[in-house]
Amino acid sequence: MNWKDKVVLGSKRFWKNEEGLGTLEMLMILAVLVIIAIAFRKWIVKWINDLFADTDGKITDTSNAPTVDEP
């Protein structure tokens, strides 16, 4: 039996196995999430950069705030 026959036989067993279907469902969900992430990657990167810039601005504003001297 060559490697192609082994792959075909293994995939047929995997497809018929009930546990394999759960794994297949998880892989399909993961694939959809990856496709969505790729489709919206520019928006996601811009959103994250804006979030970090806003956070950096708030940290800078806090560090420049006037302090009260203790008596």
N, CA, C and O atoms as CSV, one atom per row, in Angstrom:
chain,resi,resn,atom,element,x,y,z
A,1,MET,N,N,0.858,-1.175,0.000
A,1,MET,CA,C,0.000,0.000,0.000
A,1,MET,C,C,0.905,1.240,0.000
A,1,MET,O,O,1.753,1.406,0.877
A,2,ASN,N,N,0.707,2.102,-1.001
A,2,ASN,CA,C,1.538,3.305,-1.072
A,2,ASN,C,C,0.945,4.416,-0.202
A,2,ASN,O,O,-0.126,4.250,0.384
A,3,TRP,N,N,1.631,5.518,-0.125
A,3,TRP,CA,C,1.232,6.588,0.783
A,3,TRP,C,C,-0.079,7.249,0.361
A,3,TRP,O,O,-0.833,7.726,1.210
A,4,LYS,N,N,-0.356,7.281,-0.949
A,4,LYS,CA,C,-1.616,7.885,-1.409
A,4,LYS,C,C,-2.813,7.072,-0.928
A,4,LYS,O,O,-3.817,7.631,-0.487
A,5,ASP,N,N,-2.696,5.746,-1.017
A,5,ASP,CA,C,-3.782,4.885,-0.544
A,5,ASP,C,C,-3.989,5.041,0.959
A,5,ASP,O,O,-5.120,5.025,1.445
A,6,LYS,N,N,-2.888,5.190,1.688
A,6,LYS,CA,C,-2.989,5.374,3.139
A,6,LYS,C,C,-3.695,6.691,3.480
A,6,LYS,O,O,-4.505,6.752,4.405
A,7,VAL,N,N,-3.377,7.730,2.727
A,7,VAL,CA,C,-4.009,9.028,2.969
A,7,VAL,C,C,-5.504,8.954,2.670
A,7,VAL,O,O,-6.321,9.461,3.439
A,8,VAL,N,N,-5.859,8.324,1.553
A,8,VAL,CA,C,-7.274,8.200,1.188
A,8,VAL,C,C,-8.020,7.374,2.228
A,8,VAL,O,O,-9.110,7.749,2.658
A,9,LEU,N,N,-7.435,6.252,2.632
A,9,LEU,CA,C,-8.069,5.393,3.624
A,9,LEU,C,C,-8.211,6.119,4.966
A,9,LEU,O,O,-9.250,6.034,5.620
A,10,GLY,N,N,-7.161,6.826,5.362
A,10,GLY,CA,C,-7.206,7.574,6.623
A,10,GLY,C,C,-8.252,8.672,6.599
A,10,GLY,O,O,-8.949,8.881,7.592
A,11,SER,N,N,-8.375,9.382,5.475
A,11,SER,CA,C,-9.374,10.443,5.406
A,11,SER,C,C,-10.791,9.883,5.366
A,11,SER,O,O,-11.715,10.513,5.880
A,12,LYS,N,N,-10.976,8.712,4.763
A,12,LYS,CA,C,-12.307,8.082,4.790
A,12,LYS,C,C,-12.670,7.684,6.217
A,12,LYS,O,O,-13.808,7.878,6.644
A,13,ARG,N,N,-11.716,7.132,6.952
A,13,ARG,CA,C,-11.966,6.767,8.351
A,13,ARG,C,C,-12.260,8.010,9.185
A,13,ARG,O,O,-13.162,8.016,10.023
A,14,PHE,N,N,-11.485,9.054,8.938
A,14,PHE,CA,C,-11.668,10.309,9.673
A,14,PHE,C,C,-13.058,10.885,9.403
A,14,PHE,O,O,-13.709,11.374,10.326
A,15,TRP,N,N,-13.517,10.835,8.159
A,15,TRP,CA,C,-14.806,11.400,7.791
A,15,TRP,C,C,-15.958,10.622,8.415
A,15,TRP,O,O,-16.962,11.215,8.808
A,16,LYS,N,N,-15.822,9.298,8.511
A,16,LYS,CA,C,-16.891,8.461,9.056
A,16,LYS,C,C,-16.935,8.498,10.580
A,16,LYS,O,O,-17.977,8.216,11.173
A,17,ASN,N,N,-15.844,8.834,11.207
A,17,ASN,CA,C,-15.749,8.838,12.662
A,17,ASN,C,C,-16.531,10.028,13.228
A,17,ASN,O,O,-16.360,11.157,12.770
A,18,GLU,N,N,-17.388,9.777,14.221
A,18,GLU,CA,C,-18.173,10.843,14.847
A,18,GLU,C,C,-17.283,11.889,15.510
A,18,GLU,O,O,-17.570,13.084,15.427
A,19,GLU,N,N,-16.219,11.462,16.161
A,19,GLU,CA,C,-15.313,12.405,16.814
A,19,GLU,C,C,-14.615,13.267,15.772
A,19,GLU,O,O,-14.313,14.433,16.024
A,20,GLY,N,N,-14.364,12.701,14.623
A,20,GLY,CA,C,-13.736,13.456,13.541
A,20,GLY,C,C,-14.609,14.598,13.062
A,20,GLY,O,O,-14.100,15.639,12.647
A,21,LEU,N,N,-15.925,14.412,13.116
A,21,LEU,CA,C,-16.827,15.479,12.697
A,21,LEU,C,C,-16.747,16.664,13.648
A,21,LEU,O,O,-16.818,17.811,13.207
A,22,GLY,N,N,-16.603,16.412,14.931
A,22,GLY,CA,C,-16.432,17.508,15.881
A,22,GLY,C,C,-15.159,18.284,15.600
A,22,GLY,O,O,-15.137,19.513,15.673
A,23,THR,N,N,-14.109,17.560,15.280
A,23,THR,CA,C,-12.845,18.200,14.932
A,23,THR,C,C,-12.993,18.997,13.647
A,23,THR,O,O,-12.485,20.113,13.537
A,24,LEU,N,N,-13.686,18.425,12.685
A,24,LEU,CA,C,-13.906,19.113,11.417
A,24,LEU,C,C,-14.709,20.396,11.622
A,24,LEU,O,O,-14.416,21.418,11.001
A,25,GLU,N,N,-15.706,20.348,12.479
A,25,GLU,CA,C,-16.490,21.548,12.772
A,25,GLU,C,C,-15.618,22.633,13.389
A,25,GLU,O,O,-15.733,23.806,13.033
A,26,MET,N,N,-14.757,22.247,14.300
A,26,MET,CA,C,-13.858,23.222,14.931
A,26,MET,C,C,-12.909,23.825,13.897
A,26,MET,O,O,-12.650,25.028,13.921
A,27,LEU,N,N,-12.395,23.003,12.997
A,27,LEU,CA,C,-11.505,23.510,11.956
A,27,LEU,C,C,-12.238,24.469,11.018
A,27,LEU,O,O,-11.669,25.468,10.579
A,28,MET,N,N,-13.491,24.166,10.715
A,28,MET,CA,C,-14.270,25.052,9.848
A,28,MET,C,C,-14.521,26.398,10.533
A,28,MET,O,O,-14.421,27.445,9.893
A,29,ILE,N,N,-14.843,26.377,11.813
A,29,ILE,CA,C,-15.048,27.622,12.564
A,29,ILE,C,C,-13.755,28.430,12.599
A,29,ILE,O,O,-13.772,29.644,12.396
A,30,LEU,N,N,-12.647,27.763,12.854
A,30,LEU,CA,C,-11.349,28.436,12.872
A,30,LEU,C,C,-11.031,29.047,11.512
A,30,LEU,O,O,-10.529,30.168,11.435
A,31,ALA,N,N,-11.322,28.311,10.439
A,31,ALA,CA,C,-11.066,28.821,9.091
A,31,ALA,C,C,-11.901,30.071,8.814
A,31,ALA,O,O,-11.402,31.025,8.218
A,32,VAL,N,N,-13.148,30.074,9.236
A,32,VAL,CA,C,-14.010,31.247,9.035
A,32,VAL,C,C,-13.470,32.441,9.819
A,32,VAL,O,O,-13.454,33.561,9.309
A,33,LEU,N,N,-13.029,32.208,11.049
A,33,LEU,CA,C,-12.469,33.301,11.853
A,33,LEU,C,C,-11.203,33.873,11.221
A,33,LEU,O,O,-10.994,35.087,11.227
A,34,VAL,N,N,-10.366,33.003,10.681
A,34,VAL,CA,C,-9.139,33.465,10.015
A,34,VAL,C,C,-9.487,34.282,8.777
A,34,VAL,O,O,-8.869,35.318,8.528
A,35,ILE,N,N,-10.462,33.832,8.003
A,35,ILE,CA,C,-10.872,34.574,6.804
A,35,ILE,C,C,-11.425,35.944,7.183
A,35,ILE,O,O,-11.127,36.936,6.517
A,36,ILE,N,N,-12.222,36.011,8.239
A,36,ILE,CA,C,-12.759,37.297,8.698
A,36,ILE,C,C,-11.628,38.211,9.160
A,36,ILE,O,O,-11.625,39.403,8.853
A,37,ALA,N,N,-10.668,37.654,9.897
A,37,ALA,CA,C,-9.535,38.458,10.378
A,37,ALA,C,C,-8.715,38.995,9.211
A,37,ALA,O,O,-8.262,40.139,9.242
A,38,ILE,N,N,-8.524,38.175,8.185
A,38,ILE,CA,C,-7.769,38.630,7.014
A,38,ILE,C,C,-8.547,39.712,6.272
A,38,ILE,O,O,-7.965,40.698,5.821
A,39,ALA,N,N,-9.850,39.533,6.147
A,39,ALA,CA,C,-10.671,40.504,5.421
A,39,ALA,C,C,-10.687,41.867,6.114
A,39,ALA,O,O,-10.708,42.900,5.445
A,40,PHE,N,N,-10.678,41.878,7.435
A,40,PHE,CA,C,-10.769,43.129,8.185
A,40,PHE,C,C,-9.446,43.518,8.837
A,40,PHE,O,O,-9.444,44.298,9.790
A,41,ARG,N,N,-8.333,42.999,8.355
A,41,ARG,CA,C,-7.055,43.225,9.039
A,41,ARG,C,C,-6.669,44.697,9.087
A,41,ARG,O,O,-6.142,45.155,10.101
A,42,LYS,N,N,-6.915,45.450,8.021
A,42,LYS,CA,C,-6.554,46.874,8.040
A,42,LYS,C,C,-7.365,47.614,9.094
A,42,LYS,O,O,-6.828,48.447,9.825
A,43,TRP,N,N,-8.657,47.313,9.174
A,43,TRP,CA,C,-9.508,47.951,10.173
A,43,TRP,C,C,-9.074,47.554,11.576
A,43,TRP,O,O,-9.033,48.398,12.472
A,44,ILE,N,N,-8.749,46.284,11.778
A,44,ILE,CA,C,-8.334,45.794,13.096
A,44,ILE,C,C,-7.023,46.451,13.519
A,44,ILE,O,O,-6.886,46.879,14.665
A,45,VAL,N,N,-6.056,46.535,12.600
A,45,VAL,CA,C,-4.758,47.153,12.916
A,45,VAL,C,C,-4.948,48.631,13.237
A,45,VAL,O,O,-4.342,49.137,14.181
A,46,LYS,N,N,-5.785,49.337,12.462
A,46,LYS,CA,C,-6.035,50.755,12.730
A,46,LYS,C,C,-6.694,50.933,14.096
A,46,LYS,O,O,-6.330,51.836,14.848
A,47,TRP,N,N,-7.662,50.075,14.416
A,47,TRP,CA,C,-8.358,50.155,15.699
A,47,TRP,C,C,-7.384,49.943,16.853
A,47,TRP,O,O,-7.441,50.662,17.851
A,48,ILE,N,N,-6.490,48.960,16.727
A,48,ILE,CA,C,-5.516,48.681,17.791
A,48,ILE,C,C,-4.534,49.839,17.927
A,48,ILE,O,O,-4.199,50.239,19.042
A,49,ASN,N,N,-4.067,50.384,16.796
A,49,ASN,CA,C,-3.150,51.526,16.860
A,49,ASN,C,C,-3.816,52.734,17.507
A,49,ASN,O,O,-3.193,53.424,18.314
A,50,ASP,N,N,-5.077,52.998,17.162
A,50,ASP,CA,C,-5.808,54.104,17.796
A,50,ASP,C,C,-5.976,53.868,19.292
A,50,ASP,O,O,-5.862,54.798,20.090
A,51,LEU,N,N,-6.243,52.638,19.662
A,51,LEU,CA,C,-6.408,52.291,21.074
A,51,LEU,C,C,-5.119,52.544,21.854
A,51,LEU,O,O,-5.149,53.120,22.942
A,52,PHE,N,N,-3.977,52.107,21.290
A,52,PHE,CA,C,-2.696,52.335,21.961
A,52,PHE,C,C,-2.335,53.817,21.988
A,52,PHE,O,O,-1.784,54.296,22.979
A,53,ALA,N,N,-2.636,54.549,20.920
A,53,ALA,CA,C,-2.342,55.982,20.892
A,53,ALA,C,C,-3.167,56.712,21.945
A,53,ALA,O,O,-2.657,57.598,22.631
A,54,ASP,N,N,-4.437,56.344,22.074
A,54,ASP,CA,C,-5.296,56.962,23.086
A,54,ASP,C,C,-4.785,56.648,24.489
A,54,ASP,O,O,-4.748,57.524,25.353
A,55,THR,N,N,-4.396,55.406,24.708
A,55,THR,CA,C,-3.871,55.007,26.015
A,55,THR,C,C,-2.572,55.740,26.320
A,55,THR,O,O,-2.357,56.194,27.444
A,56,ASP,N,N,-1.705,55.853,25.314
A,56,ASP,CA,C,-0.436,56.562,25.501
A,56,ASP,C,C,-0.694,58.032,25.831
A,56,ASP,O,O,-0.019,58.611,26.681
A,57,GLY,N,N,-1.674,58.630,25.154
A,57,GLY,CA,C,-2.017,60.024,25.435
A,57,GLY,C,C,-2.525,60.209,26.852
A,57,GLY,O,O,-2.179,61.188,27.512
A,58,LYS,N,N,-3.336,59.286,27.323
A,58,LYS,CA,C,-3.860,59.386,28.689
A,58,LYS,C,C,-2.752,59.199,29.715
A,58,LYS,O,O,-2.752,59.864,30.751
A,59,ILE,N,N,-1.806,58.299,29.440
A,59,ILE,CA,C,-0.677,58.101,30.362
A,59,ILE,C,C,0.183,59.357,30.406
A,59,ILE,O,O,0.626,59.769,31.478
A,60,THR,N,N,0.423,59.969,29.246
A,60,THR,CA,C,1.223,61.192,29.190
A,60,THR,C,C,0.515,62.321,29.935
A,60,THR,O,O,1.152,63.071,30.675
A,61,ASP,N,N,-0.794,62.444,29.744
A,61,ASP,CA,C,-1.553,63.485,30.452
A,61,ASP,C,C,-1.498,63.272,31.959
A,61,ASP,O,O,-1.392,64.237,32.717
A,62,THR,N,N,-1.569,62.040,32.394
A,62,THR,CA,C,-1.532,61.732,33.823
A,62,THR,C,C,-0.162,62.039,34.410
A,62,THR,O,O,-0.065,62.539,35.531
A,63,SER,N,N,0.897,61.743,33.662
A,63,SER,CA,C,2.237,61.984,34.198
A,63,SER,C,C,2.576,63.473,34.214
A,63,SER,O,O,3.459,63.887,34.966
A,64,ASN,N,N,1.898,64.287,33.406
A,64,ASN,CA,C,2.136,65.733,33.387
A,64,ASN,C,C,1.177,66.496,34.297
A,64,ASN,O,O,1.230,67.725,34.352
A,65,ALA,N,N,0.322,65.804,34.994
A,65,ALA,CA,C,-0.659,66.455,35.871
A,65,ALA,C,C,0.062,67.118,37.044
A,65,ALA,O,O,1.081,66.617,37.518
A,66,PRO,N,N,-0.474,68.244,37.505
A,66,PRO,CA,C,0.162,68.914,38.648
A,66,PRO,C,C,0.038,68.061,39.906
A,66,PRO,O,O,-0.952,67.360,40.116
A,67,THR,N,N,1.048,68.143,40.712
A,67,THR,CA,C,1.047,67.374,41.955
A,67,THR,C,C,0.844,68.311,43.133
A,67,THR,O,O,1.108,69.510,43.040
A,68,VAL,N,N,0.382,67.767,44.214
A,68,VAL,CA,C,0.163,68.537,45.437
A,68,VAL,C,C,1.313,68.229,46.377
A,68,VAL,O,O,1.588,67.069,46.686
A,69,ASP,N,N,1.985,69.290,46.828
A,69,ASP,CA,C,3.081,69.101,47.779
A,69,ASP,C,C,2.509,68.880,49.166
A,69,ASP,O,O,1.551,69.537,49.573
A,70,GLU,N,N,3.098,67.967,49.867
A,70,GLU,CA,C,2.650,67.706,51.237
A,70,GLU,C,C,3.236,68.764,52.165
A,70,GLU,O,O,4.360,69.219,51.951
A,71,PRO,N,N,2.488,69.161,53.194
A,71,PRO,CA,C,3.001,70.196,54.125
A,71,PRO,C,C,4.109,69.690,55.005
A,71,PRO,O,O,4.634,70.439,55.829
